[in-house]
Amino acid sequence: MHLNRQIGNFPRVLRALGFFYAIYVACLPPAQAQPTPAPTQVKIAAVLGSGPDDPWNATLISTWKQLRAAKPHGLAINDPVYTEGVFGSAAEAALRLYARKGYDIIWAHANYTDEVRRIHAQYPNTLFVLTGAPNEPIGANVYLLYNRIYEPSYLAGIAAGMLTRTGVVGAVAGFPTEDTNDAINAFFAGARSVRPDVKQKVSFIASWWDPPMATEAMKAQVAGGVDQEFMLSSTFDVCKQQKVTCYGAYRDWSPVAPQNIATSALGNWTPGFKWILDEWHASRVGGKPLAGNMNKRYFGMAEGGAELAPFHDFPMPPQIAARISETRARIEARQQTVELDVSKPASSK
């Protein structure tokens, strides 16, 4: 009977022990979360709207190779891998294939908002990058990066306004997208800042990469009096043939025609590419979901995201070079603001 009484008290003893154990556990210091090991490599791919020779693409690929050598965050980065010249369902298929293959970052380097919107949620651990206009923010694991060159375009316009003999300056570009319009408008604004009566001519050739068509558009402008040409469509034969002063975009075009290309408005992908790598790395280390930006992120001259190419062998008069240098210093110091005008530019009436 004594034994039965002891057995009958056993559940009470267990409950008491459980109570005291609970108090003991509650008094213990909180367990430290184990840090996520930092990644040692990142796989990157890109889908391009045109070929790798297009300056928009060539400059991105060049930055990619430079950062591969620099190894930010100690990351091993693969050689450039990309699919070129696709849109619509073909672009969507390429984006999806790279995501399925386990690429960590995929650059959607053209007008691919619709294609990325349809697939990004299926690959939440993949960071998608949309670049330039007319792309729009999506958020989540999709980032939006613009590469605006309107500030150095303004500086190039100062040269054009001071060099023009006819008082007519022109621009040839592919499409009137936001980040094309801002560069052209700034170029004309720079010309007007030194010559208020300057007239402007604008041509859009409805193609991102068609040198023959761009050449014809430029010839028509030259016939109409243009002697300073902002060429965003990457052809400079007319500059040499008709001794017109030209200005390039996105890459330094001076070697093509050293005596005719005064300078180029350069877009530098490095700050934006580093920002994307920073976001991906922080997400992996912190174990947090990707949080794509809902604004149109870009890096200006003060941040190293845009710059004006050297004059090289072009015979730039010293007074013009000095004027540009002074204005450049004020822009880089944030003492002067260039208007961001994305309205569609038009020829003077």
C-alpha positions in Angstrom: 0.0 0.0 0.0 2.9 2.3 0.8 4.3 1.5 -2.7 0.9 2.3 -4.3 0.9 5.7 -2.6 4.4 6.5 -3.9 3.3 5.5 -7.4 0.2 7.7 -7.1 2.3 10.7 -6.3 4.6 10.3 -9.3 2.7 12.4 -11.7 2.7 15.3 -9.2 6.5 15.0 -8.9 6.8 15.1 -12.7 4.6 18.2 -12.9 6.7 19.9 -10.2 10.0 19.0 -12.0 8.5 20.3 -15.3 7.5 23.6 -13.6 11.0 24.1 -12.2 12.6 23.2 -15.5 10.5 25.7 -17.3 11.6 28.4 -14.9 15.3 27.3 -15.4 15.0 27.5 -19.2 13.3 30.9 -19.0 16.2 32.2 -17.0 18.8 31.1 -19.5 20.3 33.8 -21.8 18.8 33.7 -25.3 20.5 31.4 -27.7 22.7 33.3 -30.2 21.6 32.9 -33.8 24.2 31.2 -35.9 25.5 33.6 -38.6 24.8 32.6 -42.2 28.1 31.8 -43.9 29.1 34.5 -46.3 28.8 33.4 -50.0 32.0 32.9 -51.8 30.7 33.1 -55.4 27.9 34.6 -57.4 26.5 33.4 -60.7 25.4 36.2 -63.1 23.7 36.1 -66.5 22.2 38.7 -68.8 19.5 38.9 -71.5 20.3 41.7 -74.0 18.0 43.4 -76.4 20.7 43.8 -79.0 24.2 42.6 -79.7 27.3 43.0 -77.4 28.7 45.7 -79.6 25.9 48.1 -78.8 27.4 50.6 -76.3 24.6 50.1 -73.9 25.6 46.4 -73.7 29.3 46.7 -74.3 29.8 49.0 -71.3 27.8 46.7 -69.0 29.9 43.7 -70.1 33.1 45.7 -69.6 32.1 46.6 -66.1 31.2 43.0 -65.4 34.7 41.9 -66.4 36.3 44.6 -64.3 34.3 43.6 -61.2 35.1 39.9 -61.8 38.8 40.9 -61.4 38.1 43.1 -58.4 36.0 40.5 -56.5 33.8 42.7 -54.4 32.9 41.0 -51.0 35.5 38.4 -52.0 33.0 37.0 -54.5 34.2 34.8 -57.4 32.2 36.1 -60.4 31.7 34.1 -63.6 32.7 35.3 -67.0 29.9 37.2 -68.9 27.1 34.8 -69.9 24.3 36.3 -72.0 21.5 35.8 -74.6 21.3 38.6 -77.1 18.7 40.1 -79.5 15.5 38.6 -77.9 12.2 40.1 -76.9 8.8 38.9 -75.9 8.3 35.1 -75.3 12.0 34.5 -76.4 13.3 36.9 -73.8 11.0 35.4 -71.1 12.2 31.9 -72.0 15.8 33.0 -71.7 15.2 34.7 -68.3 13.4 31.6 -67.0 16.2 29.3 -68.2 18.9 31.2 -66.4 16.7 31.2 -63.2 16.2 27.5 -63.5 19.9 26.9 -63.9 20.5 28.6 -60.6 21.9 32.0 -61.6 21.8 34.3 -58.7 21.6 37.6 -60.5 20.0 38.0 -64.0 20.3 41.3 -65.8 17.2 42.0 -67.9 19.1 44.6 -70.0 16.4 46.0 -72.3 12.7 46.7 -72.1 11.7 43.6 -70.2 9.3 44.7 -67.5 6.5 42.5 -68.7 8.6 39.4 -69.1 10.2 39.8 -65.7 6.8 40.5 -64.0 5.4 37.2 -65.3 8.2 35.1 -63.8 10.0 36.7 -61.0 7.7 35.4 -58.2 8.5 31.8 -59.2 12.2 32.4 -58.4 12.2 34.5 -55.2 15.9 33.8 -54.5 16.9 35.1 -57.9 17.7 38.8 -58.1 16.4 40.3 -61.4 17.8 43.7 -62.6 15.8 45.8 -65.1 17.9 48.6 -66.7 16.8 51.8 -68.2 13.6 53.2 -69.7 10.8 52.4 -70.3 11.1 49.8 -67.5 9.1 50.3 -64.4 9.6 49.3 -60.8 8.2 45.9 -59.6 9.8 45.5 -56.2 10.3 42.1 -54.3 13.3 40.4 -56.0 13.3 42.9 -58.9 15.6 45.9 -58.9 15.4 48.9 -61.3 18.6 50.7 -62.4 18.9 53.6 -64.8 22.2 54.7 -66.4 21.6 58.4 -66.9 24.1 60.5 -68.9 22.3 63.8 -68.9 24.9 65.6 -66.8 27.9 64.9 -69.1 25.6 65.5 -72.0 25.1 69.1 -70.7 28.8 69.6 -70.7 29.1 68.3 -74.2 26.4 70.7 -75.2 28.5 73.6 -73.9 31.2 72.6 -76.3 28.7 72.4 -79.1 27.2 75.8 -78.4 30.6 77.4 -78.3 31.9 75.6 -81.4 29.0 75.9 -83.8 29.4 78.3 -86.7 25.9 77.7 -88.2 24.0 78.0 -84.9 22.3 74.7 -85.5 23.1 71.6 -83.4 21.5 68.1 -83.8 20.9 64.8 -82.2 20.2 61.3 -83.6 18.9 58.5 -81.4 16.9 55.3 -81.4 13.7 55.9 -79.5 12.4 58.7 -77.4 12.7 56.9 -74.1 13.1 58.7 -70.8 16.8 58.1 -70.5 17.4 59.1 -74.1 15.3 62.3 -73.9 17.0 63.5 -70.7 20.5 63.3 -72.4 19.3 65.1 -75.6 17.5 67.8 -73.7 20.5 68.4 -71.5 22.8 68.6 -74.5 20.6 71.3 -76.0 20.4 73.1 -72.6 24.1 73.1 -72.4 24.4 74.6 -75.9 21.8 77.3 -75.0 23.6 78.2 -71.8 26.4 79.6 -73.9 24.5 80.5 -77.1 20.8 81.2 -76.3 19.8 81.6 -80.0 21.0 78.1 -81.0 18.5 76.0 -83.0 18.1 72.2 -82.7 17.3 69.2 -84.9 16.3 65.8 -83.6 15.8 62.5 -85.3 14.7 59.1 -83.9 15.4 56.1 -86.1 13.1 53.6 -84.3 15.9 51.1 -83.8 18.4 50.6 -81.0 21.1 49.5 -83.4 21.0 50.4 -87.1 24.1 52.3 -88.2 23.0 52.8 -91.8 19.7 54.3 -90.8 21.5 56.6 -88.3 23.9 57.7 -91.0 21.1 58.7 -93.3 19.4 60.6 -90.5 22.6 62.5 -89.7 23.2 63.3 -93.4 19.8 64.9 -93.6 20.5 67.0 -90.5 23.9 68.1 -91.9 22.1 69.1 -95.1 19.8 71.2 -92.9 22.7 73.2 -91.4 23.8 71.1 -88.4 27.5 71.3 -87.7 27.5 69.9 -84.2 26.0 66.4 -83.8 25.1 64.4 -80.7 25.1 60.9 -82.0 23.4 58.4 -79.7 23.0 55.8 -82.5 26.7 55.0 -82.7 27.8 55.9 -86.2 30.4 58.5 -87.0 31.2 58.2 -90.7 29.5 61.4 -91.6 31.5 63.2 -89.0 34.7 62.4 -91.0 33.2 62.7 -94.4 31.6 66.1 -94.0 33.9 67.5 -91.2 31.1 67.8 -88.7 32.0 67.9 -85.0 30.3 64.9 -83.2 29.7 63.9 -79.6 29.3 60.2 -78.6 27.3 58.5 -75.9 27.9 55.8 -73.3 31.4 54.9 -74.4 34.4 56.9 -75.5 34.1 57.1 -79.3 37.2 59.3 -79.9 39.4 56.6 -81.5 36.9 56.2 -84.3 37.4 59.8 -85.5 39.9 61.6 -83.3 39.8 64.9 -85.2 36.0 65.0 -85.4 34.7 63.6 -82.1 35.1 66.2 -79.5 34.1 64.1 -76.5 31.5 61.6 -75.3 29.0 61.5 -72.5 29.9 58.3 -70.6 27.7 56.1 -68.5 29.6 54.2 -65.9 27.8 51.0 -64.7 30.3 50.4 -61.9 28.4 52.1 -59.0 25.1 50.5 -60.1 26.6 47.0 -60.5 28.3 47.3 -57.1 24.9 48.3 -55.6 23.3 45.2 -57.0 26.1 43.0 -55.7 25.8 44.7 -52.3 22.0 44.1 -52.2 22.4 40.4 -53.1 25.2 39.8 -50.7 23.4 41.5 -47.8 20.3 39.4 -48.5 22.3 36.2 -48.5 24.3 37.0 -45.3 21.4 38.4 -43.4 19.0 35.7 -44.5 16.4 38.3 -45.5 14.2 38.4 -48.6 15.3 40.6 -51.5 13.6 44.0 -51.4 13.8 45.7 -54.9 13.6 49.4 -55.1 10.4 51.2 -56.2 12.2 54.3 -57.4 14.3 54.8 -60.6 17.7 54.5 -59.1 20.7 56.0 -60.9 24.1 57.3 -60.0 25.1 60.8 -61.3 28.5 62.4 -61.8 29.0 63.2 -58.1 28.6 59.4 -57.4 30.9 58.2 -60.3 28.0 57.0 -62.4 28.5 59.3 -65.3 31.4 61.4 -66.7 32.7 63.3 -69.7 35.4 61.6 -71.8 38.7 63.4 -72.4 39.1 65.5 -75.5 42.1 63.4 -76.6 43.4 64.7 -80.0 40.4 66.9 -80.7 41.6 70.5 -81.0 39.4 72.0 -78.2 40.1 75.7 -77.7 41.5 76.4 -74.2 38.7 78.8 -73.3 36.0 76.2 -74.0 37.9 73.5 -72.1 38.2 75.8 -69.2 34.4 76.6 -69.2 33.6 72.9 -69.3 36.1 72.1 -66.5 34.6 74.8 -64.2 31.0 73.6 -64.8 32.0 69.9 -64.4 33.6 70.8 -61.0 30.4 72.5 -59.8 28.2 69.6 -60.9 30.5 67.0 -59.2 30.5 69.1 -56.0 26.7 69.4 -56.2 27.0 73.2 -56.5 25.2 73.2 -59.8 22.2 71.1 -60.8 21.4 70.1 -64.4 17.7 69.9 -65.0 16.4 66.3 -65.5 14.1 66.9 -68.4 12.6 63.6 -69.8 10.1 65.2 -72.2 10.4 64.2 -75.8 12.7 66.7 -77.6 11.7 68.2 -80.9 13.3 70.1 -83.7 13.2 73.9 -83.7 10.5 75.4 -85.9 
